C-alpha cells in the first residue's frame, strides 16, 4: 500500500477496494459481469472435499466461507484442487457471492471459472509483502542473486532480473522456484489494475 512519504510506483498495488474485495464486498451471483474486474484473496483454512473439491477459506477481513468446485466429470484439475490445504491461498478474479442449497455461503467455481483462479503456495500476508520485491525490481534494476547493477536478463514468468544465466540458475532452487508463481501473479494483477 502506498504511503504519503513514498511516491506510488506502478507496481505498488493497493490491496483494498475496489480492486481487492472481501467477502462482504462481493456482488451476489447474477450471471452478469461488470466491465471492471476485482480479485478476492483468501487463505485456505481446511480441505472439506467430499464428492467434489471443496475448501474452507478465510478472506482478508477474517470471514470464513466455502469455496466449492462444480467441475465436469473427467476434469483433470479436480484431483489437484482436492489437495488444496492450509498454508496456501487463493486469488479469484471476478467471483461472486453464492448461497448454496444447504444454506452455506461461499463461492461456486465451474470449469469455465478455473482460468480466474490462482492457487498459490503462500499466505495472503506473504503475498502482500512480496509486492515489495516487485517494487524494488522496478525501481532498482539489480540482479536478484548477486546485486549487480543493470541486470538485463529476466525470468520469463515473473520478470525478476538477473545479470547472467548463471545467476538465474543459481537462484532457482534455493529461492526463486518457490516464489516465481507468486511474483508472476502480482505482476499480472498490477497490469490488470494499472
QUIHU-V829237 format. One record per helix or strand. SS is the DSSP state (h for helix, s for strand). FROM is the first residue (numbers start at 1). LEN is the number of residues. If there is no record, write none. Layout:
ss:SS from:FROM len:LEN
ss:SS from:FROM len:LEN
//
This chain:
ss:s from:20 len:2
ss:h from:23 len:3
ss:s from:28 len:1
ss:s from:39 len:9
ss:s from:54 len:6
ss:s from:64 len:7
ss:h from:77 len:5
ss:s from:89 len:5
ss:s from:97 len:3
ss:s from:105 len:6
ss:h from:111 len:6
ss:s from:117 len:4
ss:h from:124 len:16
ss:s from:142 len:1
ss:s from:149 len:1
ss:s from:153 len:2
ss:s from:161 len:2
ss:h from:165 len:8
ss:h from:176 len:3
ss:h from:180 len:14
//
